[in-house]
Amino acid sequence: MFERMISFLKDLPGVTGRPMREDDPRVAAAALLYHVMDADGDRQDVEWERLKQLLATSYGISGQELDRLVKAGEQADNEAIDLYAFTSVLKRSLDEDARKDFIGMMWEVVYADGQVHEMEDNVIWRVAELIGVESRDRIEAKRAAARKASQSSGSNTDE
């Protein structure tokens, strides 16, 4: 599902040795994933792990480089006054399919703890609107993430 986005993200210039900036698509993505994880005010280890797994897979990074990206995303989100700074970067950097895939990644972070809070749902709705993802695609990504979470945990999740 994420092949196109992964391919795009891996082709971006490396960040090793450079400070990460919020106008870097990787930092923008990390900040939005962090934001949705934190939206319900209840950060759980399983959400952190899923966020890191998604970033590691998407960017082909690990170790210190992954830690730097996660920290840069968290810091950028904490300093941001709105989501536009991040969504505008992703809208310029990602094609339509990659933007849909990114919304799917956000849902995977949300479903990592097995439940959807209305604030998480609202964040994804706003991000989808800002990056130009249609409602039907956002809802399909939600259903796909719910199915995936249900299959991996063997339990029912909120849809």
N, C-alpha and C positions, 0 to 999 in steps of 0.2 A: 504494500500500500504506500509506503513512504519512499520507494525507490527513486523517483524523480527528485524529491526534496533532498534525499541523502546525497544523490549525485551532485546536485547544485551546491549543497553546503560543503561537500568535500572539495569542490573546485575553487572555493573562496580562498584568498591568500591566507597563509598561516598567521597565527597571532603570537607565536613564540618570540619573546624578547621585546615585544611592544606592549605598551599599556592598552588595555581594552577600553573601547569607547562605546557609548550607547548608540552611535550611528553605525556601528558594526552589526550586520544582520545576526551574527551569533549572539551578541550581547542583547540585542532587542528580543530575540527568541527566548533566551534564558530569563530575561526580565519578565516577559509575559507569562512564561511557565511558572516562575516564582510567584508572580502576582496572583494567578489563579489558584495556586496551591495554598496561598496565604489568605485567600478571600473569605473563607469561613472562620478565620481566627483560630483554627485548630490544626497546627502543623503536625503531621504524624510522620514517623520514620519511613513508613511505607511510601508515602508521597514523595519524600526527599529522594528515596532510592529510585523511584520510577522517573522522577525528573532527571536525575543523573544518568540513568540508563538511556533515556531518550536522547539526551544531549550527546552522550558518548557514542551512541549508534549513529546519530545524525551527522556528527562531525568527525567521526573516526578518531576520537581523542580519549585519553585516559590519564590517570595519575594527576600530576601537578597541573597539567594543561587544563584538564577537566575541572579541577578545583578552582583554578583561576577564573574560568568561564562562569562557573556557578556563583562565585563570589562577586564577579563583575555584574552579573545579572541581578543578584540580590541588592547590591549597592545602587545600581541604576534604578531599580524599582523603588527603593526606599527614598531616593532623591527626586523622583519624578513627581510632577504635579498632575499629570494625566497619562492616558495610554497612547495618545497620538504620536508622541516622539518615537515610540517603538513600532506602532502599527504602520506609520508612514514609511519607515525603513523597510519593513517586511513587504509592504505593498509594492514598493519600487524594486525590491530585490527578488521576489518570488513570482513565478508565473501562477496562473489560476489554479492548476492542479496542486502545486506545492503549497499554496495558501490553504486549500482544502485539507491537505495532509497535515498542515500545522494545526488547524482546528482539531483534527483527530488526535494529535499529540496532546493538546490541552485537555481534551476529554479523558485521555488515558491517565493523566496526572490526577484529574478529579476523581475518576473511578478507582484509583489505586487503593483508597481506603474503603471502597465498597459502598459509598453513598454520595449523593449529590446534594449539596446545600444550595439554596436559592441564590445566594451571593455568587457562588461559583458559576452557576448557570447564567446569571446576569453578566458576569465578566466575559464569558465566552460569547454570549450574544453580542456584546458591545465590540469585542475584538473582531468577530466575524463581520459585523457591519462595516467597521473601519477598514478592513482589508479587502472588502468586496466579495465575501463568501455568502452565497444565497442561503436563505433560511432552510430550504429543503436539504442542502448539502450539510449545513450545520447539524440539522436533526439526524440525518443519516450517519454522520460521524459520531454523534452521541450514541445512537443505537449500536453501531459497530463496536464502540468502546465498551458499552454495557455488556454486549455479548462476549467480547473478549475477556472482560473482567469476570463475568459469570463462569465462563469455561475454565479460567485459570484458578478460580477459587472454589468452584463447584457449588456456589450459592447464588441466590437471587439478589439482584441489585436494583436500586431505584432507576426508573427510566424516565 
